[in-house]
Amino acid sequence: MHSMWRGAIPFGLVMIPVKLYAATEQKDIAFRQVHRTDGDRIRFRRVSAGCRRAGA
């Protein structure tokens, strides 16, 4: 695999070489809140204040 960009980061008298590569996969991280007592997932719903129906 070839690097897209090459460079260096200077820290005083020290130079650290850096290479930038293109990502091959997209990975998403999902954070879910869990109820402490029973372990169920906590969901957030958008609800109309007037008719109390869930909106899109």
WOJO-V690881 format. One record per residue. OMEGA is omega in degrees with one decimal (* if undefined). BURIAL is I if it has 9 or more other C-alpha atoms within 8 Angstrom, else O. Layout:
omega:OMEGA burial:BURIAL
omega:OMEGA burial:BURIAL
This chain:
omega:-179.7 burial:O
omega:178.3 burial:O
omega:178.8 burial:I
omega:-176.3 burial:O
omega:175.3 burial:O
omega:179.4 burial:I
omega:179.8 burial:O
omega:177.1 burial:O
omega:179.5 burial:O
omega:172.0 burial:O
omega:-177.1 burial:O
omega:-179.6 burial:O
omega:-176.9 burial:O
omega:175.8 burial:O
omega:179.6 burial:I
omega:179.0 burial:O
omega:-177.3 burial:O
omega:174.3 burial:O
omega:179.6 burial:I
omega:-179.8 burial:O
omega:176.0 burial:I
omega:178.4 burial:O
omega:179.3 burial:O
omega:179.1 burial:O
omega:173.9 burial:O
omega:179.8 burial:O
omega:178.3 burial:O
omega:177.4 burial:O
omega:178.7 burial:O
omega:176.7 burial:O
omega:-180.0 burial:O
omega:176.2 burial:O
omega:-177.0 burial:O
omega:178.3 burial:O
omega:-172.0 burial:I
omega:-173.2 burial:O
omega:-175.5 burial:O
omega:175.9 burial:O
omega:177.9 burial:O
omega:178.6 burial:O
omega:177.0 burial:O
omega:-179.1 burial:O
omega:177.5 burial:O
omega:-179.5 burial:O
omega:175.2 burial:O
omega:-175.5 burial:O
omega:176.8 burial:O
omega:-179.3 burial:I
omega:-177.0 burial:O
omega:-174.6 burial:O
omega:177.0 burial:O
omega:175.4 burial:O
omega:179.2 burial:O
omega:178.2 burial:O
omega:-179.6 burial:O
omega:* burial:O
